[in-house]
Every structure is written in C-alpha cells, then in structure tokens.
C-alpha cells in the first residue's frame, strides 16, 4: 500500500478529474500578480488560507525525488487553489503521464532556474 499507481493498493495523495467545461483564466494582469509573489515566501500555509488565493503559481518542491511522489502540495495547495504548480521532485515523465496536460510547469523542462524565471 503506497502512493504509487503500480502498488497492490494505490493510495495517492490526490487525483485530478476532468471538469465539465474549460476554465477561463484572465491573464491580462499576470505581471501585477507575479510582482506580489515575493510576499508568498513569508506566508505561512494553513488549510483554506486565503493569502495564497491571489497567486497564479505555487511552488511544489517535494522533499523527495521519487517516482510518482506527488503530495498535498500539488493537489490540495496548488490545484485546489486554482494555481499553476511549479514542480520539483517527481520525474517529469511521471507528471506528464499522471497530471492533466498543460496544467503544470516542471523544473526539468528548463535548462536552469534562471531560464524558468524568464518564461
């Protein structure tokens, strides 16, 4: 019994399901929203914390780099808040196979963190 999908009894930290219709996101003020992200470093996370609701991106930096290791940081803190997760930890191939297409950024898709910052 583990979080892995190939486990005898898979118990993932979360999962995604298709929405009945696409979600429209207004990205006209992306730069304004991103300029507020510096304050997120000092924000303490707690359940239903409204402080994180204003951010477009959520850093999902897992404490382990294991196959399919995607925790509540991804499902409950990023996706449930409507944020785009920036993922470090599980391999990119696992994210591509288990998560909705075009719903995340993965640090392995970029040459460096500086390159990620430019996108």
N, C-alpha and C positions, 0 to 999 in steps of 0.2 A: 504494500500500500504506500504509494508515493505520489508526488506531483506529476510524474512523467506519464505521458499518454500510453506508453508501452508497458506500464505496470500492470500486474494482475488486477489490482483495484486502483484505478487512477482517481486521485483526489486533487484536482488542480486548485490553485488559489482563487481562480476565477475563470470566466469564459466570456466569449462575445457571442451575440446573437444578432441576426440581421434586423434592421429597423424596417417598419412598414413602408417608409418613404425616405428619400435622401434628406440630409440635414443641410440647410443653407447656413453658411458661415460668412459673416461680414468681415472681410479682411482689409477694409479701407483704412483703418487706423492701427495697423499692425505695429508700425514704428512707435506710436504712443504707448501701446500695450507693452512692447518689449522694453521700453525705457523704464517701466515700473518694475521689471523682473529683478533688478538688483535688490529690491526690498524682500524678495522671496527667500533669500539666503537666511535672513534673520527671523523668518516666520516659523513659529512652532506648529507642527501639524497636529491636528486633533480631529476626531470624527466630525463631519459636517462643518468644517472650518470654512467660513465664508471668505477669509483672507485670500485663499488660493483660487477662488472662483473667477477672479479677474484676469488670470494668466492664460496665455494661449499655449504655452509649453510647460511640461512638467518633467523634471529630470528623474528618470527611473534608473538609478545607479544601484544595481543589486550588489549585495555583499559577497556574491559567489558567481563564478563563471561556469555554470553547469548547464548541460543540455536541458532545454525546456524549463529552466528555472525562472519563472515569471511570477512575482508575488503580488500582494495587495497594492504595492506601489504602482503597478501598471493598471490593474483592473479597478481598484477602488479609489485610488488617489488621482490617477490621470484620466482614464476613460470615463469613469462615473462623473467626474467634474467637467467633462467636455473639453479636456486639454489634449494636446498632441504630445504623446510621450517621446522623450529622447532617451533611448535605451542603451545601457551598458551592462553587460553580464551574460545573458544567454546569447548563444551564437546567432548571427544574422539569419542563417538558414532556418533555424527554428522559428524565429519571428516571422519570416516570410511564409512558412507553412502553417502556422497556428493563428496568426493575427489577421484581421481584415486588411486587404491591400490598401496601400496609400494612407494608412492610419497612424503611422509612427515614423520617427527618424531613428536610425541606428548608427552609433558612432563608428562602427566598422565600415560604413559606406563612405567614409571620408578619410582623406589622407592624414589629416591632423585635426586637433580640436580647433585650431585657427581656421582651417578650411570649413569646418562645420559652422563656425560663428559667422562666416561670410555668406552662407546660404540663407 
